[in-house]
Amino acid sequence: MSGPILIFDSGVGGLSVVPPLRHRLPDAALVYACDNAMLPYGTRPDDWLVTRILAVCEAAVAASGCCALVVACNTASTLALDTLRAHLTVPVVGTVPAIKPAAAMSVSRHIGLLATSATVARPYTDRLIETFAADCRVTRVAADPLVHETERLLAGDEPDPSIIEAVTAPLWQESDLDTVVLGCTHFPLLGERLAAAFPRPVRLVDSSDAIARRTVQVARDPAPRAGPDRSLATSPDAGLSRALAGFGFDEPQLLIVS
């Protein structure tokens, strides 16, 4: 089925996958959809999230006429992928923390996971670590305040460096940690500021290019891009409009979720 590629996130974090998607599929039309009315997802109850994510994605798929859905949200992916795939008729690409490549890169065998509290504690994350990083020590840090700082950055405000430093401080209590997984799609957008807050060089690893590669495989017949791409939001506002415009998206339209 021809149509645009739909990218979904709770907020603007999913924009981190847009550059690699456009690099690999430069002529494909994209639609960005976010549930910013309910931001942040990472601190909400699991049952509520599954119901909400399904409702928002069903509405966005119907409104966009997409050929594939990219769930560019670690919290949503580690919780609701099976539900989405069972209810939607389009292919669904998920996002998981880049534990496997981080473990492959680490020399010291000590890696960090910077993610939302939901992703840090999710059984799905436990299984990723057991499967791909069983010989590594993994320091997990719940970094929910960084979601807000990313949203501030893309809305045109400067993130608070003291919050970034405070949130990431637990990673530096062990001197041998050499690789950090950015386990929330918001966090790569803070990449330079995260690196500046770290007291020593480390590798920062995220899933954005892996998401793009997988999308190329499943989006069989994406519609061609013609001018700015569309966007949808459950609570359009000026800050969101600025963020989306910076990535080539039009003014967000209201996404009505039943």
C-alpha positions in Angstrom: 0.0 0.0 0.0 1.5 3.4 -1.0 1.5 6.2 1.5 3.8 8.2 3.7 5.9 6.8 6.5 4.3 7.6 9.9 6.7 8.4 12.8 5.1 8.4 16.3 6.4 9.5 19.6 5.0 11.0 22.8 6.7 14.3 22.0 9.5 15.6 19.8 12.0 12.8 20.6 11.1 10.9 17.5 12.5 13.7 15.4 16.0 12.1 16.2 15.1 9.4 13.7 14.1 11.8 10.9 17.7 12.6 9.6 18.7 8.9 9.2 15.3 8.2 7.6 15.7 11.0 5.1 19.2 9.9 4.4 18.1 6.4 3.5 14.8 7.3 1.9 15.4 10.9 0.6 12.3 10.9 -1.7 9.8 9.4 0.7 7.0 11.4 2.3 6.9 11.4 6.1 4.2 12.2 8.6 5.1 13.0 12.3 2.6 12.3 15.0 3.0 13.1 18.7 0.9 12.7 21.8 2.3 15.8 23.5 -1.0 16.3 25.4 0.0 13.3 27.5 3.7 13.9 27.8 5.7 12.4 29.5 4.9 8.7 28.9 7.7 7.4 31.0 6.1 8.0 34.3 2.6 6.7 33.5 1.0 3.3 34.4 1.5 0.5 32.0 -2.1 -0.4 31.4 -3.1 3.2 30.7 -0.1 3.6 28.3 -1.0 0.5 26.2 -4.6 1.7 25.8 -3.5 5.3 25.0 -0.7 4.3 22.6 -3.0 2.1 20.6 -5.7 4.7 20.4 -3.3 7.4 19.3 -1.6 5.2 16.7 -4.9 4.0 15.3 -6.0 7.6 14.9 -2.7 8.7 13.3 -2.6 5.7 10.9 -6.2 6.6 9.8 -5.4 10.3 9.4 -2.1 9.8 7.5 -2.9 6.9 5.2 0.6 5.6 6.0 2.3 2.6 4.5 4.3 1.9 7.7 4.4 3.1 11.3 7.7 3.8 13.1 7.2 3.8 16.9 10.1 6.2 17.6 9.6 5.9 21.4 11.4 3.4 23.6 8.7 3.5 26.3 5.9 2.8 23.8 8.0 0.1 22.0 9.0 -1.9 25.0 5.4 -1.9 26.2 3.0 -1.9 23.3 4.6 -3.2 20.1 2.8 -6.6 20.2 -0.6 -4.8 20.8 0.1 -2.4 17.9 1.1 -5.2 15.5 -2.0 -7.2 16.5 -4.4 -4.3 15.8 -2.9 -2.4 12.9 -2.8 -3.5 9.3 0.5 -1.6 8.4 4.0 -2.8 9.3 5.2 -1.5 12.6 8.9 -0.7 13.3 9.8 -0.5 17.0 12.6 1.2 19.0 14.6 -0.6 21.6 17.6 0.5 23.6 20.9 -0.1 21.7 22.2 -2.6 24.3 23.6 -5.0 21.7 25.8 -2.5 19.8 26.9 -0.9 23.0 28.0 -4.2 24.5 29.9 -4.9 21.2 31.7 -1.6 21.5 32.6 -1.6 25.2 36.2 -2.4 26.0 35.8 -2.2 29.8 32.6 -4.2 29.7 30.8 -1.6 31.8 28.1 0.3 30.0 25.5 2.9 31.0 21.8 3.0 30.1 20.2 6.5 30.2 16.5 6.1 29.7 13.1 7.0 31.2 12.1 5.3 34.4 9.7 3.1 32.5 12.3 1.8 30.1 15.0 1.4 32.7 12.7 -0.9 34.8 10.9 -2.8 31.9 11.3 -6.6 31.8 11.9 -6.1 28.0 15.1 -4.2 28.9 16.1 -6.9 31.4 15.8 -9.5 28.5 17.9 -7.3 26.2 20.7 -7.1 28.8 20.5 -10.8 29.5 20.7 -11.7 25.8 23.2 -9.2 24.5 25.2 -7.9 27.5 25.3 -10.8 29.9 29.1 -10.3 30.4 28.8 -6.5 31.0 28.0 -4.5 34.0 25.1 -2.2 33.2 24.5 1.0 35.2 20.9 2.1 34.7 19.9 5.7 35.2 16.3 6.9 35.1 16.6 10.3 33.3 13.0 11.5 32.9 13.9 15.2 33.4 15.9 15.1 30.2 12.7 14.6 28.2 11.5 18.0 29.3 14.9 19.6 28.6 14.8 18.2 25.0 11.4 19.5 24.5 12.6 22.9 25.7 15.6 22.8 23.3 13.5 22.2 20.3 10.9 24.7 21.3 13.7 27.4 21.2 14.7 27.6 24.8 18.1 26.6 26.3 18.2 23.4 28.4 19.3 23.8 32.0 22.9 22.4 32.2 22.6 21.9 36.0 19.7 19.4 35.4 21.7 17.6 32.7 24.7 17.3 35.0 22.6 16.2 38.0 20.7 13.5 36.0 23.8 12.0 34.4 26.0 12.2 37.6 25.3 8.5 38.6 27.1 7.4 35.4 30.4 8.8 36.6 30.7 7.1 40.0 32.5 4.2 38.3 35.7 5.2 36.4 35.6 2.3 34.0 32.3 3.0 32.3 33.1 3.7 28.6 29.8 3.5 26.6 26.4 5.0 27.3 23.2 3.9 25.6 20.8 6.7 24.9 17.7 4.7 25.6 15.1 7.4 24.8 14.7 8.9 21.4 14.7 12.4 23.0 18.2 12.1 24.2 20.2 12.1 21.0 18.9 15.5 20.4 20.8 16.6 23.5 23.9 14.8 22.3 26.3 17.8 22.4 25.1 18.9 25.8 25.3 15.5 27.2 28.9 15.1 26.0 29.7 18.5 27.5 28.4 17.4 30.9 30.4 14.2 31.0 33.8 14.5 32.8 35.6 12.2 30.3 35.0 11.0 26.7 32.6 8.1 26.3 30.8 6.5 23.4 27.1 7.6 23.0 25.0 4.9 21.2 21.4 5.2 20.0 19.0 3.3 17.8 18.2 5.9 15.2 20.1 4.5 12.2 19.0 0.9 13.0 15.4 2.2 12.9 16.0 3.8 9.5 17.5 0.6 8.1 14.6 -1.5 9.3 12.1 1.0 7.9 13.7 0.7 4.5 13.0 -3.0 4.6 9.3 -2.8 5.6 8.1 0.4 3.8 7.7 -1.3 0.4 6.0 1.6 -1.5 6.4 4.9 0.3 4.6 7.9 -1.3 6.9 10.5 -2.9 7.7 13.6 -0.9 6.3 16.9 -2.2 7.3 19.9 -0.2 7.1 20.1 3.6 5.9 16.9 5.3 2.7 16.8 7.4 2.5 16.6 11.2 -0.2 15.7 13.7 -0.4 16.5 17.4 -2.8 15.9 20.2 -2.0 19.5 21.5 -0.5 21.7 18.8 1.3 24.8 20.1 3.8 27.4 18.9 6.8 25.6 20.5 6.0 22.3 18.9 5.5 24.1 15.5 9.0 25.6 15.8 10.5 22.2 16.6 8.8 20.4 13.7 9.6 23.2 11.2 13.3 22.7 12.0 13.0 19.1 10.7 11.0 20.0 7.5 7.4 19.5 8.8 4.4 21.7 8.3 2.3 23.3 11.0 0.9 20.4 13.1 -2.8 19.6 12.6 -4.9 18.5 15.6 -5.1 14.7 16.0 -8.4 13.7 17.5 -8.2 10.5 19.6 -11.4 8.8 20.4 
